[in-house]
Structure formats: C-alpha cells, structure tokens
C-alpha cells in the first residue's frame, strides 16, 4: 500500500534505506515490485544498507553478503547510509566500487555522533563532508551523493558546490571510471560464498536430508532440532560451502519441518542454504523466511514446463539460484545427447526466458549407479562425464553440479568412498563445478591405494578384462 501510494504521488524512484536486515530488504523490494505490477508503472528501486562501526549490518551481514543478496533482486542501485560518517564508510565504498556492477549511492552521517552537554552532536562540517564525497567521486566512481543524520542545508549546499566545480563547472560530473569484478555467488545472512571455488568444487553438504540420512530423519521425526542443527554445523566444519535441506518425510508436515530448520539455521550457520523440495508451497514458505541468497533444488520438465514456470517465479521473486535437472517429459536423461539437449532447453528457459544470470543456473546432468551388474548400466557414469564435458564447453557460464553419491549406490561403505572420490576427481576435470556430497567421506586420490583407484576407473570407464569382454 505504501509503494502504491508513492506511485500515485508521482514518485520518481523507490528508496529503501537504512536497511539493517536482508530479509527486510527483500520484503520492501517485493512490495515495490508488486505495486508496480498492479499499476503498470515501472520505477527504479534503490537500496541503501547501514553498516555499523563493527563492519557489518546490525544482523551481522557483511557488505559482500548484502550485495550478493541484493543483486539477485534486480535493483537499480546499492549504497550506504546512516550509522557512520564517510571515513568509516570508506572501505565499504571501495568494495562496492571494485565489485558492485550497478550504480552506487553514498549518504553518510555528519561523522560519528558525540554527546555534548547532554545533546547529540555530529562533528563533521559541510566542507569536510564535501571533501570526502569528492574523494569518493574521483577515486571510487560513486554516482549518487547526499547526507543523512547530522547533515543540514549547509552540508547539502557544500555538496552541490563541490559538484558544480567538477568537469569545468558542469552540474553533472562524470564519476571516475570503475572496473568491477562481480563474482557469482550465493550468500547466507552473514557471508558470500562464491559459486566457483578456486581449485575445488562447490561442496553442498548432503546430510540434512530426511531421504538420505537416517540420523537426520530420526532427529526430525522426534523434533530434536538441536541434533539437526548440530549436523549442519558439523558439515560446515568439515568444509561444506552450502547445505542442502530436505525435510520431506511421509507422515510429517513438510512445511512445518522445513520452516523449523530454516528459522534455526539462518542465524546459526554461515553457509548458505539449498532449499530442497518437490513441493512449491514448501519452497515458498522457506524462501520467505530466509534473508540470504539461497539455491532452489530443483526444477525439471518431468511434468512439462508449468511447474518449472512456478519455481522460476519464486527464484526471481526471492533472489535465488536454481539447480535444474536434465529430466523432461520422457523421463530422466541417461545418454549424452539427451543430457546436453535438455541442458540447452533449461538454459533457454531459465536464462533467456526469466533473465536468470547464467552463473545462477546449476545444471545437474544426473548420475546413476553403475554397480547393479546390469549390462545397460555399465556406461551410465561415463556418459555423465561426457555430458559434463559437452555442457561445460557449450554453456561455459553456467554451473554444473551432481548428486555424487548416486554413482556408488549398492556398494559397501568403503567401496562407496573410493568410487565417489575417484568419480568426483574425473567429473571436476571434465568441468563440474559443484557436488552434493559428504565432504569428510571424500579422499584425494593420492591418499587412495593405486590399485583401488584403478579398479574404480575401470568401473567408471567400463574397462573389462578379455575374459569379461568375451563373457
């Protein structure tokens, strides 16, 4: 209603400012977008966060986390206002200058407030404020300036005079050129996590899943949330970059259980969350509660495109990346050509159809167990590797992810650890960028006996002895 009233009042833009919580920002941005959709009038949406002297927003988000979350909401600009003066903002302004790809605004207080004879006093005078803003303009290429607490008409006049002196007296000075390096990432409430890790894969912890972990399922069933949260924390300590959360369990209320997990995890772990459910209402309920930039797991075309449309609308509304499976109306893709073909269809659907950044599309070309003994299953692992290589070459900007442990289903635990580790290494070399895994159960190849690595590779590549081939 507030946004609708501002549109009717002929506002030129929406400014969401003094923001201390990313979830608050998401709600405000979506409120503005809802009003624009209803009126048919589109206005720029500007966001300004408040970074305290601690170096983070009040809830603990650093500037990188905030920028990652806000970028996914498709806003016009991001900036800083309130809490501190320009000196304390300098490092954060510099980070935005070097990383944020859109417009930057800076509206500081007139310095840090002081108490003088029982009254609040802001020490920064108009001229000093103008000098700081000129520095930001010339060194950091900021685009929008102004003042917050403690500033008055004299401060604004000094800023105006400073601008008038730029570019031979032109009123609209050109900001310094910026070279931004925007890193595709997801984020928890506290920190940014890059989607592509240096010399590693994005590790998505798999243990907080009622379908895959007996310990988690039993704790969830008795609503022992402390044990569930401890399992999440253990995965972060082991090296998981993000955490897959799935509470689908027959006989229980999935929405209730997912909300219970998200509510507790959002403030207790630094890893971003992957919201894993086949139910649309579960996904939306969880995303409403999560202030970070999450990943939706998953979308596919098994039931046509309508369910995928609904999930992509959620991804855009709440600013999430998506895992997309190579499944279409004919079922799960097993051979290379179908995997690649569906990957291109997913890219066109998500990135061209909905404007999802390619880096936020995480295609899972599916892997299946190769341990059944059935002749038809022997090459399934190899075909997935070949599909990864093709998809990586043809769609280089997307992420490629696997539910890794499927490859070894049916083996004993020791053999599974070896096969999973070897397959992960080969998939990464082909172009895979992430995997849903149990990090502590993965070993580097140099720590696995050579004959065990050889046996795993023979299984993956369907290499058989002459006697086996003859049989």
Secondary structure, 3 states (H helix, E strand, C coil): CHHHHHHHCCCCEEEEEEECCHHHHHHHHHHHHHHHHHHCCCCEEEEEECCCCCCCCCCCCCHHHHHHHHHCCCCCEEEEECCCCHHHHHHHHHHHHHHCCCEEEEEECCCCEEEECCEEEECCCHHHHHHHHHHHHHHHCCCEEEECCCCCHHHHHHHHHHHHHCCCCCCCCCCCCCCCCCCCEEECCCCEEECCCCCCCEEEECCCECCCCHHHHHHHHCCCHHHHHHHHHHHHHHCCCEEEEECCCCCCCHHHHHHHHHHHHHHHCCCEEEEECCCHHHHHHHHHHCCCECEEEEECCCCCCHHHHHHHHHHHHHCCEEEEECEECCEECCCHHHHHHHHHHHHHHHHHHHCCCHHHEEEECCCCCCCCCCHHHCCHHHHHHHHHHHHHHHCCCCEEEEEHHHHHCCCCHHHHHHHHHHHHHHHHHHCCCEEEECHHHCCCHHHCCHHHHHHHHHHHCCCCCHHHHHC
